[in-house]
Amino acid sequence: MSVSVLGVRHHGPGSARSLRDELERLKPDIVLIEGPPEADGLVELAKDPGLEPPVALLAHVPGEPSKAAFWPFAVFSPEWQAIRHAVEAGIPVRFCDLPAAHSLASGPEEPAARPDTPDGEGPDSGIPSAVRTDPIGTLSRAAGYDDPERWWEDVVEHRGDTPFQVIAEAMAAVREGHVADAYEARREAFMRRTIRRAVKDGFERIAVVCGAWHVPALAGPSREGAAWGAGLPTVKADDALLRGLPKVKAEMTWVPWTYGRLAAWSGYGAGVTSPGWYHHLFAAADRPVERWLTAAAGVLREEDLPVSSAHVIEAVRLTQSLAVLRGRPLAGLAEVTEAARAVLCEGDDLPVELIQRRMVVGERLGHVPDATPMVPLQRHLREEQRRLKLKPEALDREHDLDLRKPLDLERSRLLHRLRLLGVEWGTPQESRSKGTFRESWTLAWRPEFDIELIEASAWGTTVPAAAGARVRDLADGERPPGPAAPQGAAGPGPGGGGPAGVSLAGLTGLVERCLLADLPDALPYVLDSLSARAALDSDVTHLMAALPAMVRAQRYGDVRGTPATGLATIVDALLTRVCVGLGGAVTGLDDDAARDLLRHIDGVHAAVALLDGASGAEAPQARWLATLRGASGRSDLHGLIEGRLTRILLDAGDLDADQVGPRMSRAMSAGHPPARAAAWIEGFLSGGGLLLVHDARLLALIDGWLTGLAPETFVDVLPLLRRTFGAFAAPERRSIGSRVHSLATGTAQGGEDVAELDEERAAAAVRTVLMILGKTEAE
């Protein structure tokens, strides 16, 4: 009987290559791998060609999605190569680390998953330790290196022929005097227990694949002729360590992983900063530098950057020279990056970032086969992705959807339903088209979506059913998860759930999202909650905040062919209550309250313009303008509100320039403080500055008021005026300046004397305009 403990670096390409060769030499009859034993039953899936790395083992506690952990595997991971060797050789595989049932039950002081750094225990792992040791740092300093990562790559990764016995001896020297903390001691005790069980089961040649740091704790002191176990803690001591550990029910499955997630952070047990480079080192054992720089040139050419074969040859030479100068056995990532920057990118860092994103990190997303254990919701989403031809990808992918096409409409509904479930696979973008039948999305799949799907499976087994149930929960006042929360939503109030526990704006936003997701069964429930909530809410600003979303929802129902019975009645009721309550809401406001109310007024005004309804005085637009007309005549209005209402009525044709002039004169008279006059101007001009370009009289009124201010008063109102005019587009500001100059010089509006008008040239322009309008000069 022989036990071979093979110490590796998690996600190390050199370790993976050496391990594969060593397993071929040893020909073990069982392989034990550092990892959760609950995954033993999932190893057979490695035979399925549909299981494509990068993938991860996901352990989670049913009903408690926050208790989850990942064990990621790339094709260059030694553990993955050990699994592949075992399934191809037809020998059993067992995982030998502490079960996930115990690690997920750990308190906050103990991590839920192993750290995956070169030594197996990282400085950022969160594991309390009696004596903290950095083995790679210790060995690299002994070798004269100031960078531990570079030392490990030089002696292991870039060589691929370092004997495992040498690694074991090095780790034994580094661990001398090390005192393991409780968590590390339990992990290693369980690994020894698993080895003993394999021995008891009659296996003769046992190969153990673990982080190099654990080798001395599993192999024991190296003595010629000594049987395995000599010098290691006894069975009784290990059993005492493992007795009484907290335990939960944990489930395990395979999920897709990404190279970007491997490089993102070490919180998921990855800690690999350059997975794309490591993949290349593993896959291209022959002339890796030349192949890498050739591929980099291809990436740059795809972006229309001029890179020739001569560039590649020169970059290879520079890389080799840098490696020789630095005493490295093989050029590393630092050398090829510097050569690419200097030669391929000609010193420009922007193309270097492109190489970093596409190649150093990589854009690879793994895949799991259909036989993988999944909750029904995950499986249904997988089927929907195939049916709708929406392939999950790690790379951000832009999708422009035309909602008039049945396939694009179904894609939109799926993405909106997933957002209601908190699965932000798709992020809406501002559409490049102004049509209401267009939607733009950015899609990027992240591994943690699988946890969110497991959590969401409590609401249903299909995406529509789960989204509908989630909508009903949100309508009852349950706070939505993460970024999927509707704007303005709130959690349950002091009285608990129910319609009174969520804001009115949150409910109207939920109606809109319900229509976008095409959830007709859930919509009546939300509308009932909305009606009940609106009846209890007497704050007109809440009603005004709710109205725009309801109008958009009514419009989306028309565009998407989604039945939305009852929306028009609720919209009409909301608008009526807003019109009745606005008069009392516009008085007695300070500056902040006035700005907040102004935002709501603009929102309602834009929404009312979209409504269709009765004609004449009963039309929604007529009722709204009549309300604004009545409110604008009050003497106790804040200047910002009065100015904005005047501008809205002017733009709507309810007031003409002859009526606006006296109002502006009164607002800027000496009887009003200059700050109020400036606020009036800000509100009046918030609709845009072109009005002053075309109406010389209004411009003259503002100019006269401004030039008549005392110096100290001018300084006081200057910030308000800068904010007002600074919001205009640059061409508008230039035109206004030209008109002001015209006022000073006495020329006609437009900056030129009327006498200089060339009537013959103007007649040609008039004829062209009339032709466009379909009229004649006689008309």
KAJOQUI-V537943 format. One record per backbone hydrogen bond with DSSP energy under -1.0 kcal/mol. CO is the residue of the C=O (numbers start at 0). NH is the residue of the N-H. E is the energy in kcal/mol with one decimal. If there is no record, write none. Layout:
<<CO/NH/E> <CO/NH/E>>
This chain:
<<1/205/-2.8> <3/207/-3.2> <5/209/-1.9> <7/211/-2.4> <8/11/-1.7> <11/15/-2.4> <12/16/-2.2> <13/17/-2.5> <14/18/-2.7> <15/19/-2.1> <16/20/-1.9> <17/21/-2.5> <18/22/-2.7> <19/23/-1.6> <20/24/-1.6> <21/25/-2.8> <22/26/-2.4> <29/206/-2.1> <30/93/-2.3> <31/208/-3.3> <32/95/-2.6> <34/96/-2.5> <35/38/-2.0> <36/39/-2.2> <38/41/-1.7> <39/42/-1.1> <41/44/-1.2> <42/45/-2.3> <43/46/-1.8> <44/47/-1.3> <47/50/-2.1> <49/51/-1.2> <51/366/-2.1> <53/256/-2.3> <54/72/-3.4> <55/254/-2.4> <56/70/-2.0> <57/252/-1.7> <58/68/-2.3> <59/250/-2.9> <60/63/-2.5> <63/66/-2.1> <65/67/-1.1> <66/60/-1.7> <68/58/-2.7> <70/56/-2.2> <72/54/-2.0> <73/76/-1.8> <76/80/-2.0> <77/81/-2.2> <78/82/-2.2> <79/83/-2.8> <80/84/-2.4> <81/85/-2.1> <82/86/-2.6> <83/87/-2.1> <84/88/-2.2> <85/89/-1.0> <85/90/-2.2> <91/30/-1.9> <93/32/-2.5> <98/101/-1.2> <98/102/-2.2> <99/103/-2.8> <100/247/-1.6> <106/109/-1.9> <116/119/-1.8> <121/124/-1.8> <133/137/-2.4> <134/138/-2.6> <135/139/-2.6> <136/140/-2.2> <137/141/-1.9> <138/142/-1.5> <139/144/-3.1> <140/143/-1.2> <146/150/-2.0> <147/151/-2.4> <148/152/-2.3> <149/153/-2.3> <150/154/-2.4> <151/155/-2.1> <151/156/-1.3> <152/157/-3.7> <155/159/-2.9> <162/166/-1.4> <163/167/-2.3> <164/168/-2.2> <165/169/-2.3> <166/170/-2.6> <167/171/-2.1> <168/172/-1.9> <169/173/-2.0> <170/174/-2.6> <174/177/-2.7> <178/130/-1.2> <180/184/-2.5> <181/185/-2.1> <182/186/-2.2> <183/187/-2.4> <184/188/-2.0> <185/189/-2.4> <186/190/-2.1> <187/191/-2.2> <188/192/-2.1> <189/193/-2.2> <190/194/-2.0> <191/195/-2.5> <192/196/-2.1> <193/197/-2.0> <194/198/-2.2> <195/199/-2.6> <196/200/-1.9> <197/202/-1.8> <198/201/-1.6> <203/1/-3.3> <204/28/-2.3> <204/29/-1.0> <205/3/-3.2> <206/31/-3.3> <207/5/-3.5> <208/33/-2.2> <209/7/-2.5> <210/213/-2.0> <211/214/-1.3> <213/217/-1.0> <214/217/-1.3> <214/218/-3.0> <215/219/-1.2> <222/225/-2.1> <226/229/-1.7> <228/231/-1.8> <233/237/-2.3> <234/238/-2.7> <235/239/-2.0> <236/240/-1.6> <237/241/-1.7> <241/244/-1.0> <250/59/-2.2> <252/57/-3.3> <254/55/-2.4> <256/365/-2.8> <257/261/-1.5> <258/262/-1.8> <261/271/-1.6> <265/268/-2.0> <273/277/-2.2> <274/278/-2.6> <275/279/-1.8> <276/280/-2.4> <277/281/-2.1> <278/282/-2.6> <279/283/-2.8> <286/290/-2.0> <287/291/-2.3> <288/292/-2.5> <289/293/-1.9> <290/294/-2.1> <291/295/-2.3> <292/296/-2.1> <293/297/-1.8> <294/298/-2.0> <295/299/-2.1> <296/300/-2.3> <297/301/-1.9> <299/304/-2.1> <300/303/-2.3> <307/311/-1.5> <308/312/-2.5> <309/313/-2.4> <310/314/-2.4> <311/315/-2.3> <312/316/-2.0> <313/317/-2.3> <314/318/-2.4> <315/319/-2.4> <316/320/-2.2> <317/321/-2.4> <318/322/-2.2> <319/323/-2.1> <320/324/-2.5> <321/325/-1.8> <322/327/-2.7> <323/326/-1.2> <331/335/-2.2> <332/336/-2.3> <333/337/-2.1> <334/338/-2.4> <335/339/-2.4> <336/340/-2.5> <337/341/-2.4> <338/342/-2.7> <339/344/-2.8> <340/346/-3.7> <344/347/-1.8> <348/352/-2.0> <349/353/-1.4> <350/354/-2.1> <351/355/-2.4> <352/356/-2.4> <353/357/-2.8> <354/358/-2.6> <354/359/-1.8> <355/360/-2.5> <359/275/-1.8> <359/276/-1.4> <363/258/-1.7> <366/51/-2.4> <368/371/-1.6> <374/378/-1.9> <375/379/-2.5> <376/380/-2.3> <377/381/-2.2> <378/382/-2.1> <379/383/-2.4> <380/384/-2.7> <381/385/-1.6> <382/386/-2.6> <383/387/-2.7> <384/389/-2.5> <392/444/-3.2> <396/442/-2.9> <398/440/-2.7> <400/438/-2.0> <401/404/-2.2> <404/408/-2.5> <405/409/-2.1> <406/410/-2.0> <407/411/-2.4> <408/412/-2.1> <409/413/-2.2> <410/414/-2.3> <411/415/-2.4> <412/416/-2.3> <413/417/-2.3> <414/418/-1.8> <415/419/-1.6> <416/420/-1.2> <417/422/-2.8> <418/421/-1.3> <422/424/-1.5> <424/443/-1.9> <426/441/-2.0> <434/437/-1.1> <436/402/-3.3> <438/400/-3.6> <439/428/-3.1> <440/398/-2.8> <441/426/-2.4> <442/396/-2.4> <445/448/-2.0> <446/449/-1.8> <447/451/-1.7> <448/452/-2.5> <449/453/-2.1> <450/454/-2.5> <451/455/-2.6> <452/456/-1.2> <454/457/-1.3> <455/458/-2.2> <461/465/-2.7> <462/466/-2.6> <463/467/-2.5> <464/468/-2.3> <465/469/-2.3> <466/470/-2.2> <467/471/-1.8> <468/472/-1.8> <469/473/-2.4> <470/474/-2.6> <471/475/-1.4> <472/477/-2.2> <473/476/-1.4> <475/497/-2.8> <480/483/-1.6> <481/484/-1.4> <485/488/-2.3> <492/495/-2.3> <497/500/-2.3> <498/501/-1.1> <502/506/-2.0> <503/507/-2.3> <504/508/-2.4> <505/509/-1.7> <506/510/-2.0> <507/511/-2.1> <508/512/-2.2> <509/513/-2.3> <510/514/-2.0> <511/515/-2.2> <512/516/-2.0> <513/518/-1.7> <518/522/-1.6> <521/525/-1.8> <522/526/-2.7> <523/527/-2.4> <524/528/-2.0> <525/529/-2.6> <526/530/-2.7> <527/531/-2.3> <528/532/-2.4> <529/533/-2.9> <530/534/-1.9> <538/542/-1.6> <539/543/-2.5> <540/544/-2.2> <541/545/-1.5> <542/546/-1.6> <545/549/-1.5> <546/550/-2.3> <547/551/-2.6> <548/552/-2.4> <549/553/-2.2> <550/554/-2.2> <551/555/-3.1> <552/556/-2.2> <553/557/-1.3> <554/558/-2.3> <555/559/-3.1> <556/561/-1.4> <563/566/-1.9> <565/569/-1.8> <566/570/-2.9> <567/571/-2.4> <568/572/-2.1> <569/573/-2.6> <570/574/-2.6> <571/575/-2.2> <572/576/-2.1> <573/577/-2.3> <574/578/-2.6> <575/579/-2.0> <576/580/-2.2> <577/581/-1.7> <580/584/-1.1> <581/585/-1.3> <589/593/-2.4> <590/594/-2.1> <591/595/-2.2> <592/596/-2.6> <593/597/-2.4> <594/598/-1.8> <595/599/-1.5> <596/600/-2.6> <597/601/-2.5> <598/602/-1.9> <599/603/-2.6> <600/604/-2.6> <601/605/-2.3> <602/606/-1.9> <603/607/-3.0> <604/608/-1.3> <606/609/-1.6> <607/610/-1.5> <615/618/-1.5> <618/622/-2.5> <619/623/-2.3> <620/624/-2.5> <621/625/-2.2> <622/626/-1.8> <623/627/-2.2> <624/628/-2.6> <625/629/-2.1> <626/630/-2.2> <627/631/-2.4> <630/633/-1.5> <637/641/-2.6> <638/642/-2.6> <639/643/-1.9> <640/644/-2.7> <641/645/-2.2> <642/646/-1.9> <643/647/-2.5> <644/648/-2.3> <645/649/-2.1> <646/650/-2.8> <647/651/-1.9> <648/653/-1.9> <648/654/-1.5> <649/652/-1.3> <655/659/-1.9> <656/660/-2.2> <658/662/-1.1> <659/663/-2.6> <660/664/-2.4> <661/665/-2.4> <662/666/-2.3> <663/667/-1.7> <665/668/-1.3> <668/671/-1.7> <672/676/-1.9> <673/677/-2.5> <674/678/-2.0> <675/679/-2.4> <676/680/-2.3> <677/681/-2.3> <678/682/-2.6> <679/683/-2.6> <680/684/-2.6> <684/687/-2.1> <689/693/-1.6> <690/694/-1.5> <694/698/-1.8> <695/699/-2.3> <696/700/-2.0> <697/701/-2.1> <698/702/-2.6> <699/703/-2.9> <700/704/-2.2> <701/705/-2.5> <702/706/-2.6> <703/707/-1.1> <705/708/-1.2> <709/713/-2.7> <710/714/-1.8> <711/715/-1.3> <712/716/-2.0> <713/717/-1.3> <716/720/-2.1> <717/721/-2.9> <718/722/-2.1> <719/723/-2.0> <720/724/-2.9> <721/725/-2.3> <724/727/-1.2> <728/732/-2.2> <729/733/-2.3> <730/734/-2.3> <731/735/-2.5> <732/736/-2.3> <733/737/-2.1> <734/738/-2.2> <735/739/-2.5> <736/740/-2.1> <737/741/-1.8> <738/742/-2.1> <739/743/-1.7> <740/744/-2.0> <741/745/-1.5> <741/746/-1.0> <747/750/-2.0> <752/755/-1.4> <753/756/-1.8> <757/761/-2.3> <758/762/-2.1> <759/763/-1.0> <760/764/-1.2> <761/765/-2.2> <762/766/-2.4> <763/767/-1.8> <764/768/-2.3> <765/769/-2.5> <766/770/-2.1> <767/771/-2.1> <768/772/-2.0> <769/774/-3.1>>
